[in-house]
Amino acid sequence: MSLALYGHPFSSYTQKVLIALYENGTPFEFRCLGPDTPQHAAEWLRRWPLRKFPLLLDGERQIVETSIIIEYLQLAHPGPVRLLPADPMAALDVRFLDRFFDLHVMDPVQHAVGGALTGDPVKRQEGLALASERLERAYAWLELQLTGGTWAAGADFTLADCAAATSLFYADWTHRISEAFPVLRAYRARLLARPSFARAVDEARYFRPHFPLGAPDRD
């Protein structure tokens, strides 16, 4: 088996790549990074000392950054589900939405999580307040953007939906998507029902008690 993925099942960005792999049934070895697998951590850090995961290994070629990993998979290990459109302009739209979910949905969540991890109640509250403000703006934009479509960029499941699934999953835990955004709530529900993401969610269920902001009893 040539493909190996270093990451953690509860990591949003690891899940983003797992969705792409599961969508196409791509064979790979998952090398979980944790206290029980120090050999994986040592190899990961040797290959990518910037300490970010996931990292995809294809033979001796290593690929990092989730969007790049997913595009690489389409080029080097294509499957029946094309996650980036062949049309350049349509692909540009997908790439933009991918960046939107990573930068304007997942980034505020990570800011709130970082505040909670400090153990300082003031920093926790400040982090949550800033994240809530940013997420509310993102939700409002997405409510209009997603109206009339099945998936983020239209009728087809794409790279943008891989990003949306994990970011909206944790965003709703951080700052609940209210009933003022019915289109966005319905989209998140469709993502949760997608077999590739449902599998990633189930594989990470064991780690929910470790969510720094407290995992809700749902999803």
C-alpha angles and dihedrals in degrees: 000000000000101000123078126171121204113202146090126274093229093052112105093215093048088052090051090061093040089058090056092048093047093046090063099030089239112179114237143146116245113217106194117211110221145107092284094057108047090156090063092049092050093051092044092052092046090055098038113021091177085085097228125133153243104052122180120210118199106181102303094336115101125200127190137182113062100243091050091047092054093047089048091052090054091051100041103026107024121182138180093282112071106206095186118046120241091228108088096219093047089048089052090055090051092049091050093052090046089056091045093057093045097044104031102031109024096036094059089048091054090048090055092045090050091054091051092049091060090070089224111127092209093052089045092055093043091050092049093047093052093044092050092051093049094043093050089057091047092049091052092052093046092049089064096036095054098045111122097011135098098213134022096273099028133278099349130073108239147164087286091062091050087058094041095051097060098034095050091043093061095031091061089052090051100042113005117239100239129219087258085081105053094156092053093045091052091048092052089050091052090051091051089051093051105108094226093054094037087058093050091048093050093048090055097044094100091063098053095104087065095062101120095218094048122265116248120234095253143073 
